[in-house]
């Protein structure tokens, strides 16, 4: 979900601010720098998952539109298998 990726980016920015403070102990700064890096990685993964989900949904819509173009005969077996696979993943 894109909201989750944005939330992780916000957390990474907060951790990075703490890591940049000169008044904080070095141990704390290192810990927060690592947390910021972790949240950036999680945000990237969440954004990629969301992009993949959107692409899968778009592909499913294209396949479902193919049914209407084909007429009342329904889907071909290959399209039926692909649709079932997409639904299982979603």
DRENVEX-126656 format. One record per residue (C-alpha): residue number from 1; z, x, y. Coordinates in nm, 3 decimals. Layout:
BEGIN
ATOM;nr;zz;xx;yy
ATOM;NUM;Z;X;Y
...
This chain:
BEGIN
ATOM;nr;zz;xx;yy
ATOM;1;0.000;0.000;0.000
ATOM;2;-0.096;0.144;0.335
ATOM;3;0.239;0.043;0.481
ATOM;4;0.413;0.270;0.231
ATOM;5;0.191;0.564;0.327
ATOM;6;0.265;0.507;0.694
ATOM;7;0.638;0.483;0.621
ATOM;8;0.626;0.816;0.437
ATOM;9;0.440;0.976;0.728
ATOM;10;0.713;0.852;0.964
ATOM;11;0.983;0.994;0.739
ATOM;12;0.797;1.325;0.721
ATOM;13;0.780;1.341;1.100
ATOM;14;1.154;1.270;1.127
ATOM;15;1.239;1.539;0.874
ATOM;16;1.009;1.781;1.051
ATOM;17;1.187;1.721;1.384
ATOM;18;1.520;1.807;1.224
ATOM;19;1.370;2.116;1.060
ATOM;20;1.242;2.235;1.399
ATOM;21;1.582;2.218;1.569
ATOM;22;1.709;2.566;1.645
ATOM;23;2.068;2.445;1.664
ATOM;24;2.070;2.328;1.300
ATOM;25;2.184;2.569;1.026
ATOM;26;1.902;2.751;0.847
ATOM;27;1.990;2.593;0.512
ATOM;28;1.959;2.244;0.659
ATOM;29;1.632;2.332;0.831
ATOM;30;1.481;2.457;0.505
ATOM;31;1.600;2.145;0.321
ATOM;32;1.444;1.912;0.578
ATOM;33;1.120;2.113;0.588
ATOM;34;1.091;2.064;0.212
ATOM;35;1.166;1.693;0.247
ATOM;36;0.897;1.663;0.515
ATOM;37;0.647;1.831;0.284
ATOM;38;0.746;1.597;0.000
ATOM;39;0.699;1.288;0.216
ATOM;40;0.358;1.413;0.335
ATOM;41;0.246;1.456;-0.026
ATOM;42;0.373;1.109;-0.123
ATOM;43;0.196;0.958;0.179
ATOM;44;-0.133;1.119;0.076
ATOM;45;-0.096;0.990;-0.280
ATOM;46;-0.013;0.638;-0.160
ATOM;47;-0.312;0.640;0.074
ATOM;48;-0.542;0.752;-0.209
ATOM;49;-0.403;0.481;-0.439
ATOM;50;-0.466;0.218;-0.172
ATOM;51;-0.820;0.343;-0.115
ATOM;52;-0.888;0.335;-0.489
ATOM;53;-0.749;-0.019;-0.516
ATOM;54;-0.971;-0.137;-0.229
ATOM;55;-1.276;0.024;-0.389
ATOM;56;-1.194;-0.138;-0.725
ATOM;57;-1.159;-0.479;-0.559
ATOM;58;-1.490;-0.433;-0.378
ATOM;59;-1.658;-0.338;-0.705
ATOM;60;-1.511;-0.644;-0.875
ATOM;61;-1.646;-0.870;-0.598
ATOM;62;-1.992;-0.716;-0.636
ATOM;63;-1.985;-0.780;-1.009
ATOM;64;-1.869;-1.138;-0.959
ATOM;65;-2.149;-1.193;-0.706
ATOM;66;-2.395;-1.074;-0.971
ATOM;67;-2.301;-1.376;-1.180
ATOM;68;-2.423;-1.615;-0.912
ATOM;69;-2.746;-1.422;-0.870
ATOM;70;-2.802;-1.437;-1.244
ATOM;71;-2.776;-1.816;-1.252
ATOM;72;-2.583;-2.039;-1.489
ATOM;73;-2.640;-1.815;-1.791
ATOM;74;-2.320;-1.623;-1.706
ATOM;75;-2.251;-1.253;-1.716
ATOM;76;-2.424;-1.000;-1.933
ATOM;77;-2.195;-0.843;-2.197
ATOM;78;-2.174;-0.515;-2.003
ATOM;79;-2.063;-0.694;-1.686
ATOM;80;-1.807;-0.899;-1.885
ATOM;81;-1.654;-0.580;-2.027
ATOM;82;-1.649;-0.415;-1.684
ATOM;83;-1.485;-0.719;-1.524
ATOM;84;-1.219;-0.734;-1.795
ATOM;85;-1.146;-0.364;-1.749
ATOM;86;-1.116;-0.404;-1.369
ATOM;87;-0.879;-0.698;-1.408
ATOM;88;-0.658;-0.505;-1.650
ATOM;89;-0.631;-0.216;-1.404
ATOM;90;-0.556;-0.441;-1.106
